[in-house]
Amino acid sequence: MNHIITKQKIPLSINLKYLIAIPCVNRAERNAINVIDKTFESFEKSGLFDSSIQFDIMLFESGSKDISYLNFIEEKYNTKKNIHILTSNLSLNGNSNTLRMFFHISRLQVNTYDFVIWMDDDVYVCKKFLENADRWIKDYANYSLFSSLYVPYNSAQIPGQPLNVHLANLPGFYGTCCTIFKPLLAKYVLPHWYDQHFEKFEYNPDTRFRDGLRKQFPKAMYICVSYPSLVQHMNIGSAIKQKTKVYKGHKTKNFIGEENDPKYYENK
């Protein structure tokens, strides 16, 4: 626990390395719309691929029959050596593919990455997203089990703290558009992923993650979150449970906007 929640800011002089982990699927095979190319366009627009901050992107492809929906990466980003597509020989759903992601993270060598940025494949990000995320993470990510830069639920300002950090109730967390955690946390997620209760009530990956951690850390009640949100869900609907069912997505009301830069990295 002490290695996860140190309650200490990370010195600005330390260069962190991030893993941007994105589960993805050919949504056309599940009666939905592929927009991951728009997500990457937003990354590019934000300056992500020109950032001096170290990061890798891992796409956890869920075993789609046709993965040509990812051809744009080779066509447009073939010079980027830090984008990796991890395919599956099995056809996985949203839950089993996300479990595969956590299993992969749990087996990474220690210190490969300092933090994981778990994102969905249908998001927009703000200007200078990674620079702002890096500064926010250095300031606040050591104060809770995990944190989020996408906040569609209620949160509250912390008295005496800057406006850009809020507290939110951990039991109320949902939405994995931009969830921040240390790689060490992955091993605590695995044991409860297929909990009988989660299966009975068809929990999605976000709630399996949340409530699995609550079982491991029952005293954890709050998480630090950004205010405003640095990421927005496209909210076009998804189909992660059954091929014939399309679900309306959630959305935050406090996204700062693709065109706006909160400039957290300029804070003293």
Long-range contacts (C-beta under 8 A, 24 or more apart in sequence): 1-217, 3-182, 3-184, 4-145, 4-182, 4-184, 4-185, 5-142, 5-143, 5-144, 5-145, 6-142, 7-142, 7-143, 8-142, 9-138, 9-139, 9-140, 9-142, 10-137, 10-138, 10-139, 10-141, 10-142, 11-138, 12-135, 12-138, 14-138, 15-53, 15-54, 16-53, 16-54, 16-114, 16-115, 16-134, 16-137, 16-138, 17-54, 17-55, 17-56, 17-112, 17-113, 17-114, 18-53, 18-54, 18-55, 18-56, 18-113, 18-114, 18-115, 18-116, 18-117, 18-130, 18-133, 18-134, 19-55, 19-56, 19-58, 19-105, 19-108, 19-112, 19-113, 19-115, 19-116, 19-117, 19-183, 20-55, 20-56, 20-57, 20-58, 20-116, 20-117, 20-119, 21-58, 21-60, 21-101, 21-105, 21-116, 21-117, 21-118, 21-119, 22-57, 22-58, 22-59, 22-60, 22-118, 22-119, 22-120, 22-121, 23-59, 23-60, 23-62, 23-94, 23-97, 23-98, 23-101, 23-120, 23-121, 23-205, 24-59, 24-60, 24-61, 24-62, 24-70, 24-121, 25-61, 25-62, 25-64, 25-94, 25-97, 25-121, 25-240, 26-64, 26-65, 26-66, 26-67, 26-69, 27-69, 27-238, 27-239, 28-66, 28-69, 29-64, 29-65, 29-66, 29-243, 30-238, 30-239, 30-240, 30-243, 31-239, 31-243, 31-244, 31-245, 31-246, 32-236, 32-237, 32-238, 32-239, 32-246, 33-236, 33-237, 34-69, 35-121, 35-122, 35-234, 35-236, 36-69, 36-70, 36-121, 36-122, 37-69, 37-72, 38-122, 38-124, 38-234, 39-119, 39-120, 39-121, 39-122, 39-123, 39-124, 39-234, 40-72, 40-73, 40-76, 40-77, 42-123, 42-124, 42-125, 42-258, 43-125, 43-129, 45-127, 45-258, 46-125, 46-126, 46-127, 46-128, 46-129, 46-130, 46-258, 47-127, 47-128, 47-129, 47-130, 47-131, 48-125, 48-129, 48-130, 49-77, 49-80, 51-130, 51-131, 53-130, 53-131, 53-134, 55-82, 55-117, 55-130, 56-82, 56-83, 56-84, 56-113, 57-82, 57-83, 57-84, 58-84, 58-86, 58-101, 58-104, 59-83, 59-84, 59-85, 59-86, 59-121, 60-86, 60-88, 60-97, 60-98, 60-100, 60-101, 60-104, 61-85, 61-86, 61-87, 61-88, 62-88, 62-91, 62-92, 62-93, 62-94, 62-96, 62-97, 63-87, 63-88, 63-89, 63-90, 63-91, 63-92, 63-97, 64-91, 65-91, 93-240, 93-241, 94-204, 94-205, 94-240, 94-241, 95-193, 95-203, 95-204, 95-205, 95-208, 95-240, 98-205, 98-208, 98-209, 99-190, 99-193, 99-194, 102-186, 102-189, 102-190, 102-193, 103-186, 103-190, 105-183, 105-186, 106-183, 106-186, 106-187, 106-190, 108-183, 112-183, 113-183, 114-182, 115-141, 115-180, 115-181, 115-182, 115-183, 116-180, 116-181, 116-182, 116-183, 116-186, 117-178, 117-179, 117-180, 118-176, 118-178, 118-179, 118-180, 118-181, 119-176, 119-177, 119-178, 119-179, 119-231, 120-176, 120-177, 120-233, 122-233, 122-234, 122-236, 122-238, 122-249, 123-150, 123-177, 123-178, 123-231, 123-232, 123-233, 123-234, 124-231, 124-232, 124-234, 124-255, 124-258, 125-178, 125-230, 125-231, 125-232, 125-258, 126-230, 126-231, 126-255, 126-256, 126-257, 126-258, 126-260, 126-261, 126-262, 127-258, 127-259, 127-260, 127-261, 128-261, 128-263, 128-265, 129-230, 129-231, 131-264, 131-265, 132-230, 132-261, 132-262, 132-263, 132-264, 132-265, 133-178, 133-180, 133-230, 134-265, 135-264, 135-265, 135-267, 136-164, 136-165, 136-226, 136-230, 136-264, 137-180, 139-165, 139-264, 139-267, 140-165, 140-224, 141-180, 141-182, 141-224, 143-224, 144-170, 144-220, 144-222, 144-223, 144-224, 145-170, 145-181, 145-185, 145-213, 145-217, 145-220, 145-223, 146-179, 146-180, 146-181, 146-185, 146-213, 146-223, 147-179, 147-180, 147-181, 147-223, 147-224, 147-225, 147-226, 148-173, 148-175, 148-178, 148-179, 148-180, 148-223, 148-225, 148-226, 149-178, 149-180, 149-225, 149-226, 149-229, 149-230, 149-231, 150-175, 150-177, 150-178, 150-179, 150-229, 150-230, 150-231, 150-232, 150-233, 150-252, 151-225, 151-226, 151-227, 151-229, 151-252, 151-254, 152-229, 152-233, 152-250, 152-251, 152-252, 152-253, 155-225, 155-227, 157-227, 162-267, 163-227, 164-226, 164-227, 164-262, 164-264, 165-224, 165-225, 165-226, 165-227, 166-224, 166-225, 166-226, 166-227, 167-222, 167-223, 167-224, 167-225, 168-222, 168-223, 168-224, 168-225, 169-221, 169-222, 170-210, 170-213, 170-214, 170-220, 170-221, 170-222, 170-223, 171-210, 171-214, 171-221, 173-206, 173-210, 173-223, 174-206, 174-207, 174-210, 174-250, 175-206, 175-233, 175-250, 175-252, 176-205, 176-206, 176-209, 177-231, 177-232, 177-233, 178-229, 178-230, 178-231, 179-206, 179-209, 185-213, 188-212, 188-213, 188-216, 188-217, 189-213, 191-216, 192-216, 202-241, 204-240, 204-241, 227-254, 228-254, 228-255, 228-256, 228-262, 229-254, 229-255, 229-256, 230-255, 230-256, 230-262, 231-255, 232-258
